[in-house]
């Protein structure tokens, strides 16, 4: 072999080596890109929702996936009574739970956060906290940490029958305080025979439906900011129960427990002129009494001052600490709960009141609702929501001491109102029971 041939052969082998290396690099790059694509396609979350949420979330998941084809959003319906035990079970096992779940503002946030079962969402929510109502944002936090993205809220609202008020000659706008409300109720009973409201004095739901939201509106509390029980230590707690005693004694209340057949019938038949409930009740009353369409309106529930409003219920979406895809879970939740488009669809499709304030200024929120005689109901709820007090202190014990049947505070409330136990003694007993429960 000549020297010239030897040099050419070396050049050829060198060039072949370069080509081989380039081919290898390109191949590895394609493999890496393919793996990224496959990884993106594998992004998937499971969302647990209750009530009206699953149907709406499924529709929004479809919309989200159109814009994010690499994401898969699975929505499951979990019954309200099943959500807590199933989440607790998943948190204890460290597996099997959702990536995103619907929970109650305040009470559930505090309970699950205390268990260490929730992801700290402060970095995602705190920068946009001013876009949510104050009460909703406060209810998404526990011990100075944000664990939830506010979803819907329950501004404490008076749903009232215009036909009954007109027959009685009572102007609903004259009702600002509890004294006004009781006086109007007496007149309505005298003139029409209708009771003013459902008032189940012998059932623990009276506390959930009336005592707690009235107490929130007045700035009362069962716990201080450190989580210590103060049931018998605030004068406003006594003042609210005194009002409840006046309502009971006046006879304007109809003995009917929420969600029962007699309760539904009272709303359908005009046996009650008002229902005090959270703003979310819009979606319920239209189903309970469709034949009364056009006769209902809404306004702020009575309070000691018209400058402050209460809240009744409301939810947030949380990311359990067992989630493997926090970023996608948060992004989808913010898409639903923190955009004008998402929250507009939420309240229109599910009939719930969003906590996201920018949607209040949209044209959709000015829509006249036929069932409510053409009233701009959503605007009215927005006015109430902006006045909700953000002073309610929820703790991991909130449900145990108040929300359940036989809970100490509800038990003593019933004894005070129906058994004529002295108010001071009843609240002292409740305080003692709460202290014992927490020890």
PEKA-V805028 format. One record per backbone hydrogen bond with DSSP energy under -1.0 kcal/mol. NH is the residue of the N-H (numbers start at 1). CO is the residue of the C=O. If there is no record, write none. Layout:
NH/CO
NH/CO
//
This chain:
6/2
7/3
8/4
9/5
10/6
11/7
12/8
13/9
14/10
15/11
16/12
17/13
18/14
19/15
20/16
21/17
22/18
23/19
24/20
25/21
26/22
27/23
28/24
29/25
30/26
31/27
32/28
33/29
34/30
35/31
36/32
37/33
38/34
39/35
40/36
41/37
42/38
43/40
45/72
47/74
48/100
49/76
53/50
56/52
57/53
58/54
59/55
60/56
61/57
62/58
63/59
64/60
65/61
66/62
67/63
68/64
71/68
72/43
74/45
76/47
78/49
83/79
86/82
87/83
88/84
89/85
90/86
91/87
92/88
93/89
94/90
95/90
99/46
100/46
101/318
102/48
103/316
105/314
106/139
107/105
109/104
110/106
111/107
112/108
113/109
114/110
115/111
116/113
117/112
119/319
121/146
124/121
125/121
126/122
128/125
129/126
131/128
132/129
133/355
137/133
138/134
139/135
140/137
141/138
142/145
147/140
148/140
149/317
151/315
153/353
156/310
157/277
158/299
159/275
160/297
161/273
162/295
165/161
166/162
167/163
168/164
170/165
174/171
175/172
181/177
182/178
183/179
184/180
185/181
186/182
187/183
188/184
189/185
190/186
191/187
192/188
193/189
195/271
196/252
197/252
199/254
201/199
203/200
206/203
207/204
208/204
209/205
210/206
211/206
212/207
214/210
215/211
216/212
217/213
218/214
219/216
220/215
224/228
227/224
230/222
233/230
239/235
240/236
241/237
242/238
243/239
244/240
245/241
246/242
247/243
248/244
249/245
250/246
254/197
256/254
260/257
264/260
265/261
266/262
267/263
268/264
269/265
271/266
272/266
273/195
274/196
275/159
277/157
281/278
282/279
283/280
285/281
286/282
288/284
289/285
292/289
293/290
294/371
295/292
297/160
299/158
301/156
303/176
308/305
309/387
312/154
315/152
316/103
317/149
318/101
321/117
323/320
329/325
330/326
331/327
332/328
333/329
334/330
335/331
336/332
337/333
338/334
343/339
344/340
345/341
346/342
347/343
348/344
349/345
350/346
355/151
357/131
360/357
361/358
362/359
366/363
367/364
369/375
373/370
374/369
375/372
377/375
380/376
381/377
382/378
383/379
384/380
385/381
386/382
387/384
388/385
389/309
398/395
401/397
402/398
404/399
407/404
409/401
411/407
412/408
413/409
414/410
415/411
416/412
417/413
418/414
419/415
421/415
426/422
427/423
428/424
429/425
430/426
431/427
432/428
433/429
434/430
435/431
436/432
437/433
438/434
//
